[in-house]
Amino acid sequence: MQADKVIDAKGLACPMPIVKTKKAMDELGSGQILEVHATDKGAKNDLAAWAKSSGHELLEDREEDGALKFWIKKG
Amino acid sequence: MSTKVAIIASNGGLFDAYKVFNIATAAAATDAEVSIFFTFEGLNLIHKQAYQQLPMPAGREHFAEGFKAANVPAIPELVGMAVELGVKIIACQMTMDVMNLKKEDFIDGIDVGGAVTFLDFAKDANVTLTF
């Protein structure tokens, strides 16, 4: 999937992946896609909940190369 | 209207600090309006010197390694992030008077207020937490 911005939150503990994702998302425009890489296992549920609460859409998430990858479309 | 989260922090250990600031930071990063009222030992969590060396509970000192291994941010770093994300910090005036503490003893950017200052924010909060 083609992302407009990619951020690396690997190795970071909660709540840092969320904080980093929020900051990156602030720089995007509506409809643009942010790709997030994380290793915090809690991020799988947390990023889904974050997207829902913040009015964004989690398009896809999967495990790849030992990391959790997320694609979130800005609302 | 955004979600409002009202937190009371009344304990001063390292674990307490993580409970308070992780929730506050996560909420602020999810576009919530967050206010924390720091009272009694909770004031340690925003005290310029104390918050750099908060104690672990007795017998739990070995968790220090776990914090390092999990790459958990240090408390001053987490507090800085909370402030940057717009978390409002209110120090309890009465406790400050009892403990003879001045506003200058605390980190920058805090408000000092009484119980009603907090209650006014908390009265229509969606989430209220006490730590």
N, CA and C atoms of all chains as a GROMACS GRO file, in nm:
protein
  618
    1MET      N    1   0.084  -0.121   0.000
    1MET     CA    2   0.000   0.000   0.000
    1MET      C    3   0.087   0.125   0.000
    2GLN      N    4   0.052   0.221  -0.082
    2GLN     CA    5   0.131   0.343  -0.095
    2GLN      C    6   0.099   0.441   0.019
    3ALA      N    7   0.197   0.471   0.102
    3ALA     CA    8   0.174   0.564   0.213
    3ALA      C    9   0.233   0.701   0.181
    4ASP      N   10   0.174   0.805   0.237
    4ASP     CA   11   0.226   0.941   0.217
    4ASP      C   12   0.339   0.971   0.315
    5LYS      N   13   0.338   0.896   0.427
    5LYS     CA   14   0.442   0.916   0.529
    5LYS      C   15   0.460   0.786   0.604
    6VAL      N   16   0.586   0.754   0.640
    6VAL     CA   17   0.614   0.632   0.715
    6VAL      C   18   0.685   0.670   0.843
    7ILE      N   19   0.640   0.617   0.958
    7ILE     CA   20   0.714   0.643   1.082
    7ILE      C   21   0.757   0.513   1.147
    8ASP      N   22   0.874   0.519   1.211
    8ASP     CA   23   0.932   0.403   1.276
    8ASP      C   24   0.918   0.419   1.428
    9ALA      N   25   0.831   0.341   1.488
    9ALA     CA   26   0.812   0.345   1.633
    9ALA      C   27   0.857   0.212   1.695
   10LYS      N   28   0.946   0.142   1.624
   10LYS     CA   29   0.993   0.013   1.673
   10LYS      C   30   1.079   0.032   1.799
   11GLY      N   31   1.064  -0.057   1.895
   11GLY     CA   32   1.144  -0.051   2.018
   11GLY      C   33   1.088   0.044   2.121
   12LEU      N   34   0.981   0.115   2.089
   12LEU     CA   35   0.924   0.211   2.184
   12LEU      C   36   0.810   0.146   2.262
   13ALA      N   37   0.802   0.184   2.392
   13ALA     CA   38   0.696   0.130   2.479
   13ALA      C   39   0.579   0.228   2.483
   14CYS      N   40   0.464   0.175   2.520
   14CYS     CA   41   0.342   0.253   2.539
   14CYS      C   42   0.371   0.368   2.635
   15PRO      N   43   0.328   0.490   2.612
   15PRO     CA   44   0.239   0.535   2.505
   15PRO      C   45   0.310   0.597   2.386
   16MET      N   46   0.442   0.574   2.375
   16MET     CA   47   0.519   0.644   2.272
   16MET      C   48   0.475   0.619   2.127
   17PRO      N   49   0.440   0.494   2.090
   17PRO     CA   50   0.395   0.475   1.951
   17PRO      C   51   0.272   0.561   1.918
   18ILE      N   52   0.183   0.577   2.015
   18ILE     CA   53   0.062   0.658   1.994
   18ILE      C   54   0.100   0.806   1.980
   19VAL      N   55   0.189   0.852   2.069
   19VAL     CA   56   0.231   0.993   2.065
   19VAL      C   57   0.298   1.024   1.932
   20LYS      N   58   0.386   0.933   1.889
   20LYS     CA   59   0.458   0.953   1.762
   20LYS      C   60   0.361   0.951   1.643
   21THR      N   61   0.264   0.861   1.649
   21THR     CA   62   0.165   0.851   1.542
   21THR      C   63   0.081   0.978   1.534
   22LYS      N   64   0.040   1.028   1.652
   22LYS     CA   65  -0.041   1.150   1.656
   22LYS      C   66   0.035   1.269   1.594
   23LYS      N   67   0.163   1.281   1.634
   23LYS     CA   68   0.243   1.393   1.583
   23LYS      C   69   0.259   1.385   1.431
   24ALA      N   70   0.283   1.264   1.381
   24ALA     CA   71   0.300   1.246   1.237
   24ALA      C   72   0.168   1.273   1.164
   25MET      N   73   0.058   1.228   1.222
   25MET     CA   74  -0.072   1.246   1.159
   25MET      C   75  -0.108   1.395   1.149
   26ASP      N   76  -0.066   1.472   1.249
   26ASP     CA   77  -0.094   1.617   1.249
   26ASP      C   78  -0.034   1.685   1.125
   27GLU      N   79   0.070   1.625   1.069
   27GLU     CA   80   0.136   1.687   0.954
   27GLU      C   81   0.074   1.646   0.821
   28LEU      N   82  -0.020   1.553   0.826
   28LEU     CA   83  -0.083   1.507   0.702
   28LEU      C   84  -0.217   1.577   0.680
   29GLY      N   85  -0.265   1.571   0.556
   29GLY     CA   86  -0.396   1.626   0.523
   29GLY      C   87  -0.499   1.514   0.518
   30SER      N   88  -0.625   1.555   0.522
   30SER     CA   89  -0.735   1.459   0.519
   30SER      C   90  -0.724   1.368   0.396
   31GLY      N   91  -0.739   1.236   0.416
   31GLY     CA   92  -0.734   1.142   0.304
   31GLY      C   93  -0.596   1.084   0.282
   32GLN      N   94  -0.494   1.144   0.340
   32GLN     CA   95  -0.358   1.092   0.322
   32GLN      C   96  -0.337   0.970   0.413
   33ILE      N   97  -0.239   0.888   0.377
   33ILE     CA   98  -0.217   0.762   0.449
   33ILE      C   99  -0.084   0.761   0.523
   34LEU      N  100  -0.093   0.723   0.651
   34LEU     CA  101   0.026   0.713   0.736
   34LEU      C  102   0.056   0.565   0.760
   35GLU      N  103   0.183   0.528   0.742
   35GLU     CA  104   0.226   0.391   0.770
   35GLU      C  105   0.308   0.392   0.898
   36VAL      N  106   0.272   0.306   0.994
   36VAL     CA  107   0.340   0.302   1.123
   36VAL      C  108   0.401   0.165   1.145
   37HIS      N  109   0.527   0.162   1.187
   37HIS     CA  110   0.594   0.037   1.222
   37HIS      C  111   0.617   0.036   1.372
   38ALA      N  112   0.576  -0.070   1.441
   38ALA     CA  113   0.593  -0.078   1.586
   38ALA      C  114   0.625  -0.220   1.629
   39THR      N  115   0.685  -0.233   1.748
   39THR     CA  116   0.710  -0.366   1.804
   39THR      C  117   0.636  -0.385   1.936
   40ASP      N  118   0.582  -0.279   1.993
   40ASP     CA  119   0.502  -0.288   2.116
   40ASP      C  120   0.376  -0.368   2.084
   41LYS      N  121   0.362  -0.484   2.151
   41LYS     CA  122   0.249  -0.572   2.119
   41LYS      C  123   0.115  -0.508   2.149
   42GLY      N  124   0.115  -0.416   2.246
   42GLY     CA  125  -0.009  -0.345   2.278
   42GLY      C  126  -0.055  -0.253   2.167
   43ALA      N  127   0.037  -0.220   2.076
   43ALA     CA  128   0.005  -0.125   1.969
   43ALA      C  129  -0.105  -0.178   1.877
   44LYS      N  130  -0.115  -0.309   1.867
   44LYS     CA  131  -0.214  -0.366   1.776
   44LYS      C  132  -0.356  -0.320   1.814
   45ASN      N  133  -0.388  -0.332   1.942
   45ASN     CA  134  -0.519  -0.285   1.987
   45ASN      C  135  -0.522  -0.133   2.005
   46ASP      N  136  -0.409  -0.080   2.053
   46ASP     CA  137  -0.405   0.064   2.084
   46ASP      C  138  -0.420   0.150   1.959
   47LEU      N  139  -0.352   0.115   1.852
   47LEU     CA  140  -0.361   0.198   1.731
   47LEU      C  141  -0.499   0.188   1.666
   48ALA      N  142  -0.560   0.069   1.679
   48ALA     CA  143  -0.697   0.053   1.627
   48ALA      C  144  -0.792   0.142   1.706
   49ALA      N  145  -0.777   0.141   1.840
   49ALA     CA  146  -0.863   0.225   1.926
   49ALA      C  147  -0.834   0.373   1.903
   50TRP      N  148  -0.705   0.405   1.884
   50TRP     CA  149  -0.666   0.545   1.862
   50TRP      C  150  -0.729   0.598   1.732
   51ALA      N  151  -0.720   0.518   1.626
   51ALA     CA  152  -0.775   0.560   1.497
   51ALA      C  153  -0.926   0.584   1.510
   52LYS      N  154  -0.993   0.493   1.578
   52LYS     CA  155  -1.139   0.502   1.596
   52LYS      C  156  -1.174   0.629   1.676
   53SER      N  157  -1.104   0.652   1.788
   53SER     CA  158  -1.135   0.767   1.874
   53SER      C  159  -1.099   0.898   1.809
   54SER      N  160  -0.999   0.898   1.721
   54SER     CA  161  -0.952   1.023   1.662
   54SER      C  162  -1.014   1.051   1.526
   55GLY      N  163  -1.105   0.965   1.483
   55GLY     CA  164  -1.175   0.990   1.357
   55GLY      C  165  -1.096   0.952   1.232
   56HIS      N  166  -0.999   0.861   1.246
   56HIS     CA  167  -0.924   0.812   1.131
   56HIS      C  168  -0.966   0.669   1.098
   57GLU      N  169  -0.916   0.620   0.984
   57GLU     CA  170  -0.956   0.485   0.945
   57GLU      C  171  -0.834   0.394   0.935
   58LEU      N  172  -0.837   0.285   1.015
   58LEU     CA  173  -0.730   0.186   1.005
   58LEU      C  174  -0.760   0.099   0.884
   59LEU      N  175  -0.680   0.115   0.779
   59LEU     CA  176  -0.707   0.044   0.653
   59LEU      C  177  -0.660  -0.100   0.660
   60GLU      N  178  -0.541  -0.118   0.720
   60GLU     CA  179  -0.482  -0.252   0.723
   60GLU      C  180  -0.378  -0.261   0.831
   61ASP      N  181  -0.364  -0.379   0.891
   61ASP     CA  182  -0.249  -0.401   0.979
   61ASP      C  183  -0.203  -0.544   0.961
   62ARG      N  184  -0.072  -0.563   0.962
   62ARG     CA  185  -0.017  -0.699   0.949
   62ARG      C  186   0.123  -0.706   1.010
   63GLU      N  187   0.163  -0.829   1.039
   63GLU     CA  188   0.296  -0.851   1.095
   63GLU      C  189   0.390  -0.884   0.980
   64GLU      N  190   0.503  -0.814   0.979
   64GLU     CA  191   0.596  -0.831   0.867
   64GLU      C  192   0.737  -0.802   0.916
   65ASP      N  193   0.830  -0.888   0.884
   65ASP     CA  194   0.971  -0.870   0.922
   65ASP      C  195   0.986  -0.843   1.072
   66GLY      N  196   0.909  -0.913   1.154
   66GLY     CA  197   0.921  -0.898   1.299
   66GLY      C  198   0.862  -0.770   1.356
   67ALA      N  199   0.788  -0.696   1.275
   67ALA     CA  200   0.727  -0.571   1.324
   67ALA      C  201   0.578  -0.570   1.291
   68LEU      N  202   0.504  -0.494   1.368
   68LEU     CA  203   0.362  -0.473   1.338
   68LEU      C  204   0.354  -0.351   1.248
   69LYS      N  205   0.284  -0.365   1.137
   69LYS     CA  206   0.272  -0.251   1.044
   69LYS      C  207   0.126  -0.210   1.030
   70PHE      N  208   0.103  -0.081   1.029
   70PHE     CA  209  -0.034  -0.026   1.023
   70PHE      C  210  -0.042   0.077   0.912
   71TRP      N  211  -0.157   0.079   0.846
   71TRP     CA  212  -0.182   0.185   0.747
   71TRP      C  213  -0.309   0.258   0.789
   72ILE      N  214  -0.295   0.385   0.819
   72ILE     CA  215  -0.408   0.462   0.873
   72ILE      C  216  -0.437   0.581   0.783
   73LYS      N  217  -0.563   0.592   0.742
   73LYS     CA  218  -0.605   0.703   0.655
   73LYS      C  219  -0.659   0.816   0.742
   74LYS      N  220  -0.608   0.935   0.720
   74LYS     CA  221  -0.650   1.050   0.801
   74LYS      C  222  -0.794   1.090   0.769
   75GLY      N  223  -0.873   1.110   0.875
   75GLY     CA  224  -1.014   1.148   0.859
   75GLY      C  225  -1.033   1.296   0.840
   76MET      N  226  -1.773   1.806   2.048
   76MET     CA  227  -1.690   1.843   2.163
   76MET      C  228  -1.596   1.729   2.198
   77SER      N  229  -1.475   1.762   2.234
   77SER     CA  230  -1.377   1.656   2.261
   77SER      C  231  -1.401   1.591   2.397
   78THR      N  232  -1.345   1.472   2.411
   78THR     CA  233  -1.353   1.398   2.537
   78THR      C  234  -1.274   1.472   2.644
   79LYS      N  235  -1.328   1.478   2.765
   79LYS     CA  236  -1.256   1.540   2.876
   79LYS      C  237  -1.215   1.433   2.976
   80VAL      N  238  -1.089   1.436   3.016
   80VAL     CA  239  -1.036   1.339   3.111
   80VAL      C  240  -0.984   1.413   3.233
   81ALA      N  241  -1.039   1.380   3.350
   81ALA     CA  242  -0.999   1.446   3.475
   81ALA      C  243  -0.928   1.345   3.564
   82ILE      N  244  -0.806   1.378   3.605
   82ILE     CA  245  -0.725   1.284   3.684
   82ILE      C  246  -0.682   1.348   3.815
   83ILE      N  247  -0.690   1.273   3.925
   83ILE     CA  248  -0.634   1.317   4.052
   83ILE      C  249  -0.512   1.231   4.080
   84ALA      N  250  -0.397   1.295   4.103
   84ALA     CA  251  -0.274   1.224   4.135
   84ALA      C  252  -0.239   1.254   4.280
   85SER      N  253  -0.249   1.153   4.366
   85SER     CA  254  -0.228   1.179   4.509
   85SER      C  255  -0.121   1.090   4.571
   86ASN      N  256  -0.046   1.019   4.485
   86ASN     CA  257   0.064   0.935   4.535
   86ASN      C  258   0.193   0.970   4.462
   87GLY      N  259   0.306   0.948   4.530
   87GLY     CA  260   0.431   1.004   4.479
   87GLY      C  261   0.540   0.907   4.440
   88GLY      N  262   0.505   0.783   4.407
   88GLY     CA  263   0.609   0.688   4.368
   88GLY      C  264   0.627   0.680   4.218
   89LEU      N  265   0.729   0.607   4.176
   89LEU     CA  266   0.757   0.593   4.033
   89LEU      C  267   0.642   0.524   3.959
   90PHE      N  268   0.587   0.419   4.019
   90PHE     CA  269   0.477   0.349   3.954
   90PHE      C  270   0.357   0.442   3.938
   91ASP      N  271   0.332   0.523   4.042
   91ASP     CA  272   0.220   0.619   4.035
   91ASP      C  273   0.240   0.716   3.919
   92ALA      N  274   0.365   0.761   3.903
   92ALA     CA  275   0.396   0.857   3.797
   92ALA      C  276   0.364   0.798   3.660
   93TYR      N  277   0.402   0.671   3.638
   93TYR     CA  278   0.374   0.609   3.508
   93TYR      C  279   0.225   0.591   3.486
   94LYS      N  280   0.153   0.552   3.592
   94LYS     CA  281   0.008   0.535   3.577
   94LYS      C  282  -0.056   0.666   3.534
   95VAL      N  283  -0.017   0.774   3.602
   95VAL     CA  284  -0.077   0.905   3.573
   95VAL      C  285  -0.038   0.956   3.435
   96PHE      N  286   0.091   0.957   3.406
   96PHE     CA  287   0.137   1.023   3.282
   96PHE      C  288   0.116   0.938   3.157
   97ASN      N  289   0.117   0.806   3.170
   97ASN     CA  290   0.087   0.724   3.052
   97ASN      C  291  -0.057   0.745   3.007
   98ILE      N  292  -0.149   0.742   3.103
   98ILE     CA  293  -0.290   0.763   3.070
   98ILE      C  294  -0.311   0.905   3.017
   99ALA      N  295  -0.251   1.002   3.085
   99ALA     CA  296  -0.270   1.143   3.045
   99ALA      C  297  -0.215   1.168   2.905
  100THR      N  298  -0.096   1.116   2.878
  100THR     CA  299  -0.032   1.138   2.748
  100THR      C  300  -0.109   1.067   2.637
  101ALA      N  301  -0.150   0.944   2.665
  101ALA     CA  302  -0.227   0.868   2.565
  101ALA      C  303  -0.359   0.939   2.536
  102ALA      N  304  -0.424   0.991   2.639
  102ALA     CA  305  -0.552   1.062   2.621
  102ALA      C  306  -0.531   1.189   2.539
  103ALA      N  307  -0.428   1.265   2.573
  103ALA     CA  308  -0.402   1.390   2.501
  103ALA      C  309  -0.368   1.362   2.355
  104ALA      N  310  -0.298   1.251   2.330
  104ALA     CA  311  -0.261   1.214   2.193
  104ALA      C  312  -0.383   1.164   2.116
  105THR      N  313  -0.491   1.138   2.188
  105THR     CA  314  -0.616   1.094   2.124
  105THR      C  315  -0.715   1.210   2.125
  106ASP      N  316  -0.661   1.331   2.127
  106ASP     CA  317  -0.739   1.454   2.117
  106ASP      C  318  -0.832   1.480   2.235
  107ALA      N  319  -0.802   1.422   2.351
  107ALA     CA  320  -0.883   1.453   2.470
  107ALA      C  321  -0.826   1.578   2.538
  108GLU      N  322  -0.914   1.645   2.611
  108GLU     CA  323  -0.874   1.759   2.693
  108GLU      C  324  -0.846   1.701   2.831
  109VAL      N  325  -0.722   1.715   2.879
  109VAL     CA  326  -0.683   1.646   3.002
  109VAL      C  327  -0.638   1.745   3.110
  110SER      N  328  -0.692   1.729   3.231
  110SER     CA  329  -0.644   1.806   3.347
  110SER      C  330  -0.606   1.710   3.458
  111ILE      N  331  -0.493   1.737   3.522
  111ILE     CA  332  -0.450   1.654   3.635
  111ILE      C  333  -0.435   1.743   3.758
  112PHE      N  334  -0.498   1.703   3.867
  112PHE     CA  335  -0.487   1.774   3.994
  112PHE      C  336  -0.388   1.697   4.081
  113PHE      N  337  -0.276   1.762   4.116
  113PHE     CA  338  -0.171   1.697   4.196
  113PHE      C  339  -0.184   1.741   4.341
  114THR      N  340  -0.206   1.643   4.429
  114THR     CA  341  -0.226   1.677   4.569
  114THR      C  342  -0.148   1.581   4.660
  115PHE      N  343  -0.113   1.628   4.780
  115PHE     CA  344  -0.031   1.552   4.875
  115PHE      C  345   0.090   1.490   4.806
  116GLU      N  346   0.119   1.362   4.826
  116GLU     CA  347   0.242   1.305   4.769
  116GLU      C  348   0.246   1.315   4.617
  117GLY      N  349   0.131   1.332   4.556
  117GLY     CA  350   0.125   1.348   4.412
  117GLY      C  351   0.208   1.465   4.362
  118LEU      N  352   0.229   1.563   4.449
  118LEU     CA  353   0.310   1.680   4.408
  118LEU      C  354   0.453   1.639   4.371
  119ASN      N  355   0.501   1.526   4.425
  119ASN     CA  356   0.635   1.478   4.388
  119ASN      C  357   0.649   1.462   4.237
  120LEU      N  358   0.540   1.424   4.173
  120LEU     CA  359   0.545   1.388   4.031
  120LEU      C  360   0.575   1.507   3.940
  121ILE      N  361   0.559   1.629   3.995
  121ILE     CA  362   0.587   1.749   3.914
  121ILE      C  363   0.690   1.840   3.981
  122HIS      N  364   0.750   1.789   4.090
  122HIS     CA  365   0.852   1.868   4.161
  122HIS      C  366   0.984   1.857   4.085
  123LYS      N  367   1.042   1.973   4.055
  123LYS     CA  368   1.163   1.982   3.972
  123LYS      C  369   1.271   1.880   4.007
  124GLN      N  370   1.300   1.863   4.137
  124GLN     CA  371   1.404   1.767   4.176
  124GLN      C  372   1.344   1.626   4.196
  125ALA      N  373   1.236   1.621   4.273
  125ALA     CA  374   1.180   1.490   4.313
  125ALA      C  375   1.143   1.405   4.193
  126TYR      N  376   1.091   1.468   4.086
  126TYR     CA  377   1.038   1.386   3.976
  126TYR      C  378   1.147   1.318   3.893
  127GLN      N  379   1.274   1.356   3.921
  127GLN     CA  380   1.384   1.291   3.849
  127GLN      C  381   1.428   1.162   3.917
  128GLN      N  382   1.388   1.144   4.044
  128GLN     CA  383   1.432   1.026   4.119
  128GLN      C  384   1.318   0.974   4.205
  129LEU      N  385   1.209   0.938   4.143
  129LEU     CA  386   1.094   0.890   4.220
  129LEU      C  387   1.121   0.748   4.270
  130PRO      N  388   1.078   0.720   4.393
  130PRO     CA  389   1.108   0.588   4.450
  130PRO      C  390   1.020   0.476   4.395
  131MET      N  391   1.080   0.357   4.386
  131MET     CA  392   1.004   0.235   4.355
  131MET      C  393   0.941   0.189   4.487
  132PRO      N  394   0.832   0.114   4.480
  132PRO     CA  395   0.778   0.060   4.605
  132PRO      C  396   0.882  -0.032   4.670
  133ALA      N  397   0.881  -0.040   4.803
  133ALA     CA  398   0.978  -0.123   4.875
  133ALA      C  399   0.971  -0.267   4.826
  134GLY      N  400   1.087  -0.324   4.799
  134GLY     CA  401   1.091  -0.464   4.753
  134GLY      C  402   1.069  -0.482   4.604
  135ARG      N  403   1.046  -0.370   4.534
  135ARG     CA  404   1.021  -0.379   4.390
  135ARG      C  405   1.132  -0.314   4.308
  136GLU      N  406   1.244  -0.287   4.376
  136GLU     CA  407   1.354  -0.213   4.310
  136GLU      C  408   1.406  -0.286   4.187
  137HIS      N  409   1.391  -0.420   4.185
  137HIS     CA  410   1.446  -0.497   4.073
  137HIS      C  411   1.373  -0.467   3.942
  138PHE      N  412   1.257  -0.399   3.949
  138PHE     CA  413   1.187  -0.365   3.826
  138PHE      C  414   1.261  -0.258   3.744
  139ALA      N  415   1.361  -0.196   3.806
  139ALA     CA  416   1.439  -0.094   3.735
  139ALA      C  417   1.493  -0.150   3.604
  140GLU      N  418   1.538  -0.277   3.610
  140GLU     CA  419   1.592  -0.340   3.488
  140GLU      C  420   1.483  -0.358   3.383
  141GLY      N  421   1.364  -0.395   3.430
  141GLY     CA  422   1.251  -0.414   3.339
  141GLY      C  423   1.214  -0.285   3.267
  142PHE      N  424   1.218  -0.174   3.341
  142PHE     CA  425   1.188  -0.043   3.279
  142PHE      C  426   1.288  -0.013   3.167
  143LYS      N  427   1.415  -0.046   3.196
  143LYS     CA  428   1.520  -0.019   3.098
  143LYS      C  429   1.502  -0.109   2.975
  144ALA      N  430   1.477  -0.239   3.003
  144ALA     CA  431   1.464  -0.337   2.894
  144ALA      C  432   1.344  -0.304   2.804
  145ALA      N  433   1.237  -0.253   2.863
  145ALA     CA  434   1.116  -0.222   2.786
  145ALA      C  435   1.128  -0.086   2.716
  146ASN      N  436   1.240  -0.017   2.739
  146ASN     CA  437   1.264   0.113   2.677
  146ASN      C  438   1.152   0.214   2.711
  147VAL      N  439   1.114   0.213   2.837
  147VAL     CA  440   1.011   0.306   2.886
  147VAL      C  441   1.075   0.443   2.906
  148PRO      N  442   1.010   0.550   2.856
  148PRO     CA  443   1.072   0.683   2.871
  148PRO      C  444   1.083   0.724   3.018
  149ALA      N  445   1.182   0.806   3.050
  149ALA     CA  446   1.198   0.856   3.186
  149ALA      C  447   1.082   0.951   3.217
  150ILE      N  448   1.052   0.966   3.347
  150ILE     CA  449   0.938   1.049   3.386
  150ILE      C  450   0.950   1.195   3.337
  151PRO      N  451   1.066   1.261   3.353
  151PRO     CA  452   1.073   1.399   3.303
  151PRO      C  453   1.041   1.409   3.153
  152GLU      N  454   1.082   1.307   3.078
  152GLU     CA  455   1.055   1.305   2.934
  152GLU      C  456   0.904   1.292   2.908
  153LEU      N  457   0.842   1.204   2.985
  153LEU     CA  458   0.698   1.179   2.971
  153LEU      C  459   0.617   1.303   3.013
  154VAL      N  460   0.663   1.370   3.119
  154VAL     CA  461   0.593   1.491   3.166
  154VAL      C  462   0.606   1.600   3.060
  155GLY      N  463   0.725   1.613   3.002
  155GLY     CA  464   0.746   1.712   2.898
  155GLY      C  465   0.653   1.689   2.779
  156MET      N  466   0.636   1.563   2.747
  156MET     CA  467   0.548   1.528   2.635
  156MET      C  468   0.403   1.560   2.667
  157ALA      N  469   0.363   1.531   2.790
  157ALA     CA  470   0.227   1.559   2.834
  157ALA      C  471   0.198   1.709   2.822
  158VAL      N  472   0.292   1.790   2.869
  158VAL     CA  473   0.275   1.936   2.865
  158VAL      C  474   0.268   1.984   2.719
  159GLU      N  475   0.356   1.928   2.636
  159GLU     CA  476   0.360   1.965   2.495
  159GLU      C  477   0.228   1.932   2.425
  160LEU      N  478   0.165   1.821   2.470
  160LEU     CA  479   0.038   1.779   2.410
  160LEU      C  480  -0.082   1.854   2.470
  161GLY      N  481  -0.054   1.946   2.562
  161GLY     CA  482  -0.160   2.031   2.614
  161GLY      C  483  -0.226   1.984   2.742
  162VAL      N  484  -0.165   1.886   2.810
  162VAL     CA  485  -0.221   1.840   2.938
  162VAL      C  486  -0.208   1.953   3.040
  163LYS      N  487  -0.319   1.984   3.109
  163LYS     CA  488  -0.318   2.092   3.208
  163LYS      C  489  -0.282   2.034   3.344
  164ILE      N  490  -0.183   2.098   3.407
  164ILE     CA  491  -0.133   2.051   3.535
  164ILE      C  492  -0.172   2.150   3.644
  165ILE      N  493  -0.244   2.102   3.744
  165ILE     CA  494  -0.285   2.189   3.855
  165ILE      C  495  -0.225   2.136   3.985
  166ALA      N  496  -0.146   2.220   4.053
  166ALA     CA  497  -0.090   2.181   4.182
  166ALA      C  498  -0.182   2.233   4.292
  167CYS      N  499  -0.202   2.150   4.391
  167CYS     CA  500  -0.295   2.184   4.500
  167CYS      C  501  -0.232   2.288   4.593
  168GLN      N  502  -0.296   2.404   4.599
  168GLN     CA  503  -0.245   2.516   4.681
  168GLN      C  504  -0.235   2.478   4.828
  169MET      N  505  -0.337   2.413   4.879
  169MET     CA  506  -0.340   2.380   5.022
  169MET      C  507  -0.223   2.289   5.060
  170THR      N  508  -0.199   2.184   4.977
  170THR     CA  509  -0.087   2.094   5.007
  170THR      C  510   0.046   2.168   4.998
  171MET      N  511   0.056   2.258   4.899
  171MET     CA  512   0.180   2.336   4.884
  171MET      C  513   0.206   2.418   5.010
  172ASP      N  514   0.099   2.478   5.066
  172ASP     CA  515   0.114   2.558   5.188
  172ASP      C  516   0.157   2.469   5.305
  173VAL      N  517   0.093   2.353   5.317
  173VAL     CA  518   0.126   2.260   5.426
  173VAL      C  519   0.272   2.217   5.417
  174MET      N  520   0.318   2.190   5.294
  174MET     CA  521   0.454   2.139   5.276
  174MET      C  522   0.555   2.250   5.250
  175ASN      N  523   0.508   2.373   5.260
  175ASN     CA  524   0.594   2.490   5.240
  175ASN      C  525   0.665   2.487   5.103
  176LEU      N  526   0.588   2.463   4.998
  176LEU     CA  527   0.643   2.459   4.862
  176LEU      C  528   0.593   2.580   4.783
  177LYS      N  529   0.680   2.632   4.696
  177LYS     CA  530   0.645   2.746   4.612
  177LYS      C  531   0.624   2.699   4.467
  178LYS      N  532   0.557   2.782   4.390
  178LYS     CA  533   0.533   2.748   4.249
  178LYS      C  534   0.666   2.723   4.177
  179GLU      N  535   0.771   2.797   4.216
  179GLU     CA  536   0.903   2.784   4.153
  179GLU      C  537   0.966   2.648   4.179
  180ASP      N  538   0.918   2.576   4.281
  180ASP     CA  539   0.974   2.444   4.310
  180ASP      C  540   0.930   2.339   4.208
  181PHE      N  541   0.832   2.378   4.127
  181PHE     CA  542   0.775   2.282   4.033
  181PHE      C  543   0.819   2.311   3.889
  182ILE      N  544   0.791   2.217   3.802
  182ILE     CA  545   0.824   2.234   3.661
  182ILE      C  546   0.748   2.353   3.603
  183ASP      N  547   0.796   2.406   3.493
  183ASP     CA  548   0.733   2.523   3.432
  183ASP      C  549   0.598   2.486   3.371
  184GLY      N  550   0.514   2.584   3.362
  184GLY     CA  551   0.387   2.566   3.290
  184GLY      C  552   0.274   2.508   3.372
  185ILE      N  553   0.290   2.507   3.506
  185ILE     CA  554   0.180   2.452   3.587
  185ILE      C  555   0.088   2.564   3.634
  186ASP      N  556  -0.033   2.524   3.674
  186ASP     CA  557  -0.125   2.615   3.740
  186ASP      C  558  -0.133   2.574   3.886
  187VAL      N  559  -0.162   2.672   3.971
  187VAL     CA  560  -0.184   2.641   4.111
  187VAL      C  561  -0.329   2.672   4.140
  188GLY      N  562  -0.397   2.580   4.208
  188GLY     CA  563  -0.538   2.604   4.234
  188GLY      C  564  -0.590   2.522   4.349
  189GLY      N  565  -0.712   2.547   4.384
  189GLY     CA  566  -0.776   2.471   4.491
  189GLY      C  567  -0.864   2.362   4.434
  190ALA      N  568  -0.933   2.294   4.522
  190ALA     CA  569  -1.018   2.182   4.483
  190ALA      C  570  -1.124   2.224   4.382
  191VAL      N  571  -1.176   2.345   4.398
  191VAL     CA  572  -1.284   2.388   4.310
  191VAL      C  573  -1.236   2.408   4.166
  192THR      N  574  -1.110   2.448   4.152
  192THR     CA  575  -1.052   2.463   4.017
  192THR      C  576  -1.061   2.331   3.943
  193PHE      N  577  -1.026   2.223   4.014
  193PHE     CA  578  -1.032   2.090   3.953
  193PHE      C  579  -1.177   2.046   3.933
  194LEU      N  580  -1.259   2.067   4.035
  194LEU     CA  581  -1.399   2.021   4.028
  194LEU      C  582  -1.473   2.089   3.913
  195ASP      N  583  -1.439   2.214   3.888
  195ASP     CA  584  -1.504   2.286   3.779
  195ASP      C  585  -1.476   2.219   3.645
  196PHE      N  586  -1.353   2.167   3.628
  196PHE     CA  587  -1.318   2.094   3.507
  196PHE      C  588  -1.381   1.956   3.508
  197ALA      N  589  -1.377   1.890   3.625
  197ALA     CA  590  -1.419   1.750   3.635
  197ALA      C  591  -1.570   1.731   3.628
  198LYS      N  592  -1.647   1.837   3.653
  198LYS     CA  593  -1.792   1.817   3.666
  198LYS      C  594  -1.856   1.764   3.538
  199ASP      N  595  -1.801   1.797   3.423
  199ASP     CA  596  -1.858   1.741   3.300
  199ASP      C  597  -1.755   1.657   3.223
  200ALA      N  598  -1.661   1.598   3.298
  200ALA     CA  599  -1.561   1.511   3.235
  200ALA      C  600  -1.624   1.378   3.195
  201ASN      N  601  -1.574   1.319   3.086
  201ASN     CA  602  -1.623   1.188   3.041
  201ASN      C  603  -1.555   1.075   3.117
  202VAL      N  604  -1.432   1.102   3.158
  202VAL     CA  605  -1.354   1.001   3.230
  202VAL      C  606  -1.291   1.068   3.351
  203THR      N  607  -1.308   1.008   3.469
  203THR     CA  608  -1.244   1.061   3.590
  203THR      C  609  -1.164   0.949   3.655
  204LEU      N  610  -1.039   0.975   3.682
  204LEU     CA  611  -0.951   0.872   3.737
  204LEU      C  612  -0.878   0.924   3.860
  205THR      N  613  -0.852   0.835   3.954
  205THR     CA  614  -0.775   0.872   4.073
  205THR      C  615  -0.658   0.775   4.088
  206PHE      N  616  -0.541   0.829   4.106
  206PHE     CA  617  -0.422   0.745   4.127
  206PHE      C  618  -0.352   0.784   4.256
   0.00000   0.00000   0.00000
